[in-house]
Amino acid sequence: MLRLHLGMSNKARRLLVLLLIILEEAGPTKAQDCSSSCSSRCICSSRGLSSVPQDLPTSITRLNLEDNVITNLSQSDFLRYRSLTGLDLGSNQISMIQNKTFLNLTNLTKLYLIDNQLNTLPADIFAGLGNLQNLNLYMNQLTRLPTGIFAGLGNLRRLNLHFNQLTNLTADTFAGLHNLRNLGLNSNQLTSLPDDIFAGLNDLQQLWLHQNKLSNLPADIFEGLGHLKTLWLNSNELAALPADIFVGLGNLESLDLSSNQLTTISAGIFAGLSNLQILDLHSNQLRTLRPDIFVGLSNLQVLSLSRNQLTTLPADAFVGLGNLGELYLSGNHFETMPPMAYDILASILHVRIDNNPWQCDCRMLPFRQRMKGAYLYEAKILCAGPGNLTGQSLRNVNPDDLNCNDTVSTDSPFVTQPTDTESNAGPAGSGITILATLCVFIGLFINPILPWQ
């Protein structure tokens, strides 16, 4: 038994030595191994490095140090590498960067500091980086930005600050960034913004402000951003918007206002957005829409009004939207649909009108009679009532079963305000009123074609 035990122990030792040799060969490559493979570009990522290697060629122009365990940076770390144009320090454990760390990197155009542990930055951290074009600071723990931190970065085109803990910004935070085109401020803790925070950013094209805690916006906050193409304000706490907040944004192509607390949209708020292609208003608290709310949006291709509290839509809400290809109205409170809405829905390539409390009674009979099973949206109209038809697809219901009892109103869900003449017309005018109401009923659902999710 003793000999067997000793034999197994010797075998285990040999296996252990062999395992250690294998692990040493396959383990993290040393810094000098990184330098041996360098030319103008050094890829030193995932090497277990705790500091910036100092044995790399001094002529390198790109240095990738991502996914290491570096915790702090100082100016001496990069004194050897003055020719760098690209520096990636992402996914380390950097919590401190000393003043003027990058001062000598005057040729640097790209600097990535993403996914680190930074909660504060020195005011002059970017001193000397006058040629920087791309600065990525997202996925850190920044709570504030020092005044003038971006001063001197006049050539900066992209600035990503999303996924931090920023709670407020000063009016001059982005002063001097007149070449900035993309600005990411989403996924922070911003509750408000100064009126002129974006002043001077005349070339800005993409602005991401979503997933913050903004409850209101100044009326002139976007003034001067005439080149803006993308504006995302979704997932905030906006309950209302100034009527002229989008004035001057004639080049805007995508506007996302979804997942806020909007209960109404001001008349003419989208006026002048003739190049808008995508408008997302889903997951708000909208109950009604003004008749002229979408006037002028001739290039609109996608419109989402899903997950609101809409019961009716203005008769002429979609007039002029000849390029509309996607309409989302799902998850609202629509119960019926007039027959003329069938042609409107049929003219749009992709329609979502599911998850509404459709009442399959006599009010839906004219619409059901138009249904031929030719369009996908037809299968999505599921009856919420009456009880004997609950859960059935309207297109499968026999038209003879679409009945109304005495307690069900057959009036159109769309109502217009009568004029003084109509209200005082008496018996002679009642026929005109009925005819007008019928026209409204027929036309009013030229709007109910907007379900998005």
C-alpha positions as MATLAB code, in Angstrom:
seq = 'MLRLHLGMSNKARRLLVLLLIILEEAGPTKAQDCSSSCSSRCICSSRGLSSVPQDLPTSITRLNLEDNVITNLSQSDFLRYRSLTGLDLGSNQISMIQNKTFLNLTNLTKLYLIDNQLNTLPADIFAGLGNLQNLNLYMNQLTRLPTGIFAGLGNLRRLNLHFNQLTNLTADTFAGLHNLRNLGLNSNQLTSLPDDIFAGLNDLQQLWLHQNKLSNLPADIFEGLGHLKTLWLNSNELAALPADIFVGLGNLESLDLSSNQLTTISAGIFAGLSNLQILDLHSNQLRTLRPDIFVGLSNLQVLSLSRNQLTTLPADAFVGLGNLGELYLSGNHFETMPPMAYDILASILHVRIDNNPWQCDCRMLPFRQRMKGAYLYEAKILCAGPGNLTGQSLRNVNPDDLNCNDTVSTDSPFVTQPTDTESNAGPAGSGITILATLCVFIGLFINPILPWQ';
ca = [
       0.000    0.000    0.000;
       2.902    2.351    0.835;
       4.604    1.672   -2.488;
       1.315    2.302   -4.330;
       0.870    5.569   -2.475;
       4.406    6.737   -3.244;
       4.017    5.740   -6.890;
       0.838    7.753   -7.240;
       2.527   10.700   -5.535;
       5.416   10.696   -7.980;
       3.003   10.462  -10.886;
       1.011   13.351   -9.484;
       4.170   15.402   -9.161;
       5.096   14.783  -12.785;
       1.594   15.752  -13.894;
       1.742   18.891  -11.779;
       5.085   19.936  -13.279;
       3.738   19.322  -16.763;
       0.630   21.382  -15.979;
       2.743   24.262  -14.698;
       4.807   24.218  -17.876;
       1.665   24.294  -20.000;
       0.171   27.141  -17.966;
       3.382   29.150  -18.226;
       3.377   28.753  -21.986;
      -0.289   29.629  -22.355;
      -0.392   32.294  -19.638;
      -0.454   36.104  -20.043;
       2.115   37.294  -22.538;
       4.800   39.489  -21.043;
       5.234   43.093  -22.123;
       8.383   42.282  -24.059;
       6.451   39.648  -26.021;
       4.041   42.447  -26.945;
       6.915   44.624  -28.150;
       8.316   41.853  -30.304;
       5.163   41.845  -32.426;
       4.889   45.623  -32.755;
       5.461   47.665  -35.862;
       3.521   50.896  -36.101;
       0.674   49.313  -34.185;
       0.974   47.497  -30.848;
      -1.840   45.267  -29.653;
      -1.188   44.627  -25.967;
      -4.750   43.817  -24.928;
      -5.668   41.078  -22.426;
      -2.085   40.644  -21.175;
      -2.642   41.117  -17.463;
      -0.635   44.343  -17.557;
      -0.819   46.533  -14.448;
       1.040   49.470  -16.014;
       1.844   50.905  -19.421;
       4.805   48.942  -20.884;
       7.909   51.021  -21.439;
       9.770   48.743  -23.863;
       7.671   49.295  -26.961;
       9.043   50.975  -30.104;
       8.944   54.736  -29.665;
       7.691   55.174  -33.214;
       4.359   53.377  -32.718;
       1.255   55.254  -33.808;
      -1.423   53.016  -32.299;
      -1.443   51.349  -28.907;
      -4.168   48.997  -27.682;
      -4.039   48.330  -23.934;
      -7.659   47.347  -23.390;
      -8.730   44.567  -21.048;
      -5.755   44.755  -18.683;
      -5.558   45.627  -14.968;
      -4.077   49.133  -15.111;
      -5.318   51.252  -12.183;
      -3.725   54.684  -12.678;
      -2.015   56.791  -15.336;
       0.620   59.511  -15.228;
       2.371   61.731  -17.770;
       5.519   59.605  -17.634;
       3.587   56.617  -18.980;
       3.471   58.074  -22.490;
       6.600   60.221  -22.750;
       8.186   57.629  -25.040;
       5.240   57.431  -27.413;
       4.833   60.924  -28.836;
       3.803   59.650  -32.279;
       0.583   58.014  -31.080;
      -2.553   58.794  -33.061;
      -4.728   56.163  -31.388;
      -4.755   55.024  -27.735;
      -7.182   52.446  -26.333;
      -7.267   52.077  -22.526;
     -10.739   50.587  -22.301;
     -11.819   47.855  -19.877;
      -9.063   48.348  -17.324;
      -9.447   49.328  -13.671;
      -8.341   52.942  -14.026;
      -9.618   55.090  -11.163;
      -7.077   57.922  -11.264;
      -5.457   59.900  -14.071;
      -2.945   62.548  -13.111;
      -2.861   66.078  -14.500;
      -1.693   66.494  -18.084;
      -1.166   62.771  -18.532;
      -1.612   63.049  -22.302;
       0.118   66.421  -22.708;
       2.824   65.197  -25.105;
       0.483   63.197  -27.352;
      -0.142   66.105  -29.696;
      -0.866   63.804  -32.669;
      -3.549   61.810  -30.875;
      -6.881   61.663  -32.720;
      -8.596   58.804  -30.840;
      -8.654   58.215  -27.080;
     -10.725   55.423  -25.524;
     -11.174   55.312  -21.744;
     -14.369   53.289  -21.723;
     -15.398   50.806  -19.038;
     -13.081   51.915  -16.253;
     -13.666   53.163  -12.702;
     -13.285   56.899  -13.156;
     -15.520   59.015  -10.924;
     -13.671   62.294  -11.418;
     -11.249   63.835  -13.907;
      -8.611   66.584  -13.565;
      -9.608   69.836  -15.258;
      -6.559   69.766  -17.549;
      -6.562   66.065  -18.301;
      -6.922   66.663  -22.036;
      -4.422   69.526  -22.276;
      -2.329   69.300  -25.432;
      -4.827   67.168  -27.374;
      -5.727   69.814  -29.942;
      -5.976   67.207  -32.728;
      -8.262   64.818  -30.841;
     -11.327   63.839  -32.868;
     -12.817   60.903  -30.973;
     -13.097   60.799  -27.163;
     -14.865   57.894  -25.457;
     -15.528   58.104  -21.718;
     -18.643   55.992  -21.444;
     -19.251   53.239  -18.866;
     -17.391   54.941  -16.035;
     -18.680   56.423  -12.778;
     -18.342   60.131  -13.530;
     -20.637   62.290  -11.412;
     -19.469   65.692  -12.633;
     -17.263   67.345  -15.226;
     -14.823   70.126  -14.272;
     -15.361   73.526  -15.866;
     -13.368   73.831  -19.071;
     -12.432   70.175  -19.224;
     -12.927   70.111  -23.000;
     -11.298   73.480  -23.655;
      -8.822   73.291  -26.503;
     -10.496   70.306  -28.172;
     -11.708   72.327  -31.130;
     -11.253   69.421  -33.553;
     -13.311   66.960  -31.529;
     -16.041   65.304  -33.604;
     -17.329   62.538  -31.341;
     -17.779   62.717  -27.571;
     -19.327   59.789  -25.724;
     -20.242   60.294  -22.064;
     -23.091   57.817  -21.758;
     -23.480   55.260  -18.990;
     -21.997   57.457  -16.269;
     -23.558   59.070  -13.191;
     -23.702   62.699  -14.348;
     -26.416   64.654  -12.534;
     -25.933   68.142  -13.987;
     -23.888   70.042  -16.551;
     -22.845   73.692  -16.653;
     -23.778   75.943  -19.543;
     -20.200   76.113  -20.825;
     -19.449   72.381  -20.621;
     -19.161   72.022  -24.391;
     -17.978   75.542  -25.230;
     -15.527   75.613  -28.113;
     -16.460   72.238  -29.561;
     -17.599   73.818  -32.810;
     -16.688   70.740  -34.893;
     -18.564   68.254  -32.700;
     -20.900   65.999  -34.673;
     -21.875   63.246  -32.230;
     -22.651   63.775  -28.547;
     -23.738   60.918  -26.276;
     -25.183   61.939  -22.901;
     -27.661   59.117  -22.530;
     -27.926   56.757  -19.569;
     -26.876   59.268  -16.927;
     -28.800   60.897  -14.059;
     -29.467   64.303  -15.655;
     -32.567   66.016  -14.292;
     -32.278   69.310  -16.194;
     -30.147   71.096  -18.778;
     -29.099   74.775  -19.076;
     -30.797   76.785  -21.831;
     -27.642   77.335  -23.864;
     -25.711   74.166  -23.125;
     -25.552   73.283  -26.832;
     -24.819   76.817  -28.031;
     -22.084   76.888  -30.638;
     -22.408   73.223  -31.596;
     -23.498   74.212  -35.075;
     -22.216   71.023  -36.758;
     -23.873   68.609  -34.325;
     -25.658   65.787  -36.158;
     -26.373   63.158  -33.494;
     -27.564   63.984  -29.974;
     -28.463   61.240  -27.509;
     -30.201   62.330  -24.313;
     -32.272   59.233  -23.638;
     -32.423   57.281  -20.384;
     -31.964   60.234  -18.068;
     -34.356   61.880  -15.599;
     -35.236   65.001  -17.572;
     -38.658   66.323  -16.574;
     -38.616   69.492  -18.702;
     -36.583   71.178  -21.414;
     -36.009   74.887  -22.154;
     -37.834   76.119  -25.255;
     -34.648   77.240  -27.003;
     -32.349   74.420  -25.940;
     -31.877   73.159  -29.520;
     -31.571   76.600  -31.089;
     -28.765   76.740  -33.656;
     -28.607   72.968  -34.209;
     -29.681   73.206  -37.834;
     -27.570   70.219  -38.914;
     -29.019   67.842  -36.331;
     -30.235   64.566  -37.858;
     -30.850   62.344  -34.837;
     -32.403   63.400  -31.525;
     -33.282   60.806  -28.915;
     -35.157   62.005  -25.840;
     -36.826   58.727  -24.976;
     -36.958   57.154  -21.513;
     -37.008   60.391  -19.553;
     -39.734   61.956  -17.393;
     -41.020   64.574  -19.826;
     -44.667   65.437  -19.226;
     -44.844   68.307  -21.731;
     -42.787   69.991  -24.433;
     -42.643   73.668  -25.452;
     -44.530   74.261  -28.689;
     -41.488   75.712  -30.483;
     -38.802   73.407  -29.107;
     -38.017   71.862  -32.504;
     -38.028   75.101  -34.515;
     -35.002   75.277  -36.806;
     -34.363   71.529  -36.902;
     -35.216   71.220  -40.579;
     -32.640   68.481  -41.193;
     -33.857   66.213  -38.407;
     -34.456   62.653  -39.630;
     -35.109   60.677  -36.435;
     -36.940   61.912  -33.327;
     -37.569   59.572  -30.410;
     -39.890   60.783  -27.650;
     -41.025   57.359  -26.479;
     -41.281   56.175  -22.870;
     -41.963   59.563  -21.335;
     -45.029   60.930  -19.568;
     -46.473   63.077  -22.361;
     -50.216   63.557  -22.079;
     -50.592   65.992  -24.964;
     -48.648   67.330  -27.938;
     -48.736   71.040  -28.716;
     -50.184   72.188  -32.025;
     -47.525   72.777  -34.665;
     -44.735   71.259  -32.587;
     -43.493   69.246  -35.579;
     -43.927   72.085  -38.093;
     -40.845   72.546  -40.213;
     -39.532   68.996  -39.756;
     -39.941   68.268  -43.448;
     -37.055   65.772  -43.507;
     -38.238   63.724  -40.539;
     -38.380   60.014  -41.358;
     -38.913   58.376  -37.956;
     -41.172   59.689  -35.194;
     -41.538   57.531  -32.093;
     -44.148   58.481  -29.497;
     -44.879   55.058  -28.061;
     -45.297   54.376  -24.337;
     -46.546   57.799  -23.304;
     -49.909   58.838  -21.862;
     -51.438   60.453  -24.942;
     -55.231   60.400  -24.981;
     -55.955   62.642  -27.944;
     -54.116   64.183  -30.884;
     -54.723   67.494  -32.594;
     -56.007   67.288  -36.188;
     -52.976   69.033  -37.696;
     -50.359   67.383  -35.507;
     -48.475   65.709  -38.372;
     -48.921   68.387  -41.023;
     -45.779   68.935  -43.089;
     -44.137   65.587  -42.317;
     -44.152   64.608  -45.972;
     -41.082   62.369  -45.673;
     -42.227   60.474  -42.595;
     -41.717   56.729  -43.025;
     -42.228   55.347  -39.513;
     -44.804   56.565  -36.996;
     -45.322   54.907  -33.624;
     -48.210   55.761  -31.340;
     -48.484   52.400  -29.637;
     -48.906   51.909  -25.880;
     -50.692   55.165  -25.256;
     -54.280   55.790  -24.145;
     -55.748   56.841  -27.485;
     -59.406   56.119  -28.123;
     -59.851   58.310  -31.191;
     -57.793   60.002  -33.876;
     -58.511   63.159  -35.883;
     -60.025   62.521  -39.308;
     -57.207   64.247  -41.215;
     -54.283   63.295  -38.968;
     -52.515   61.351  -41.720;
     -53.223   63.618  -44.644;
     -50.010   64.279  -46.565;
     -48.083   61.326  -45.117;
     -47.647   59.708  -48.524;
     -44.329   58.033  -47.619;
     -45.564   56.378  -44.458;
     -44.519   52.725  -44.540;
     -44.821   51.696  -40.883;
     -47.664   52.599  -38.562;
     -48.015   51.394  -34.979;
     -51.227   51.776  -32.971;
     -51.080   48.668  -30.795;
     -51.742   48.795  -27.082;
     -54.170   51.723  -27.094;
     -57.877   51.924  -26.210;
     -59.425   51.682  -29.670;
     -62.717   49.766  -29.742;
     -64.016   50.300  -33.277;
     -62.784   51.249  -36.703;
     -64.701   52.930  -39.545;
     -64.771   51.251  -42.982;
     -62.671   53.902  -44.733;
     -59.820   53.107  -42.366;
     -59.449   49.829  -44.234;
     -58.043   51.558  -47.316;
     -55.702   53.674  -45.224;
     -54.302   50.635  -43.453;
     -54.010   48.740  -46.709;
     -51.854   51.483  -48.211;
     -49.208   51.101  -45.496;
     -46.722   48.264  -45.801;
     -46.426   47.400  -42.098;
     -49.267   48.009  -39.649;
     -49.698   47.021  -36.013;
     -53.125   47.465  -34.433;
     -53.142   44.523  -32.043;
     -53.737   44.651  -28.290;
     -56.646   47.039  -28.467;
     -60.032   46.312  -26.827;
     -61.852   45.765  -30.133;
     -65.616   45.441  -29.741;
     -66.884   43.088  -32.423;
     -70.426   44.372  -32.663;
     -72.444   46.232  -35.291;
     -70.006   49.156  -35.195;
     -67.343   46.955  -36.762;
     -69.644   45.419  -39.355;
     -68.811   47.844  -42.220;
     -65.101   47.343  -41.630;
     -65.515   43.559  -41.409;
     -67.306   43.551  -44.740;
     -64.221   45.100  -46.351;
     -61.890   42.448  -45.008;
     -60.663   39.872  -47.516;
     -57.692   38.385  -45.665;
     -55.250   40.100  -47.992;
     -53.361   42.062  -45.344;
     -51.446   40.829  -42.301;
     -52.928   43.402  -39.947;
     -56.389   41.849  -40.413;
     -55.368   38.812  -38.371;
     -54.307   41.039  -35.474;
     -57.768   42.397  -34.729;
     -58.894   40.129  -31.907;
     -62.275   40.653  -30.306;
     -62.286   41.795  -26.679;
     -66.071   41.718  -26.646;
     -68.883   40.879  -26.623;
     -68.379   37.814  -24.471;
     -69.431   35.237  -27.059;
     -66.758   36.502  -29.499;
     -63.913   37.235  -27.050;
     -60.573   35.989  -28.357;
     -61.760   35.435  -31.919;
     -60.173   37.115  -34.904;
     -62.537   39.610  -36.482;
     -61.833   38.281  -39.951;
     -63.114   34.850  -38.848;
     -66.326   36.196  -37.364;
     -69.469   35.807  -39.446;
     -70.749   39.320  -40.272;
     -74.236   38.185  -39.190;
     -72.886   37.806  -35.653;
     -71.790   41.444  -35.377;
     -74.848   42.728  -33.545;
     -75.607   45.558  -31.157;
     -78.060   45.483  -28.292;
     -80.018   48.508  -27.210;
     -77.351   49.633  -24.773;
     -74.583   49.925  -27.342;
     -74.153   53.316  -28.959;
     -73.604   53.228  -32.712;
     -72.239   56.763  -32.805;
     -68.789   57.328  -34.195;
     -65.996   57.568  -31.628;
     -64.890   60.713  -33.435;
     -66.627   63.926  -32.477;
     -66.321   67.413  -33.918;
     -67.455   70.599  -32.270;
     -70.670   71.916  -33.861;
     -70.709   75.430  -35.212;
     -73.183   78.031  -33.989;
     -75.202   77.566  -37.169;
     -75.427   73.818  -36.654;
     -76.384   74.077  -32.993;
     -79.237   76.474  -33.752;
     -80.373   74.971  -37.020;
     -83.333   73.092  -35.548;
     -85.064   70.343  -37.535;
     -83.984   71.716  -40.895;
     -80.325   71.614  -39.895;
     -80.352   68.249  -38.173;
     -79.931   66.373  -41.471;
     -76.810   68.393  -42.260;
     -75.451   67.668  -38.790;
     -76.062   63.928  -39.200;
     -74.405   63.980  -42.623;
     -71.406   65.882  -41.246;
     -71.109   63.435  -38.392;
     -71.218   60.520  -40.837;
     -68.462   62.091  -42.935;
     -66.362   62.549  -39.843;
     -67.014   58.925  -38.858;
     -65.864   57.747  -42.268;
     -62.810   59.950  -42.416;
     -61.814   60.006  -38.810;
     -60.019   56.742  -38.938;
     -57.798   57.852  -41.672;
     -55.623   58.201  -38.617;
     -55.938   54.918  -36.715;
     -53.091   53.357  -38.544;
     -50.260   53.890  -36.145;
     -49.309   50.877  -33.921;
     -45.676   50.534  -32.872;
     -43.858   48.602  -30.223;
];
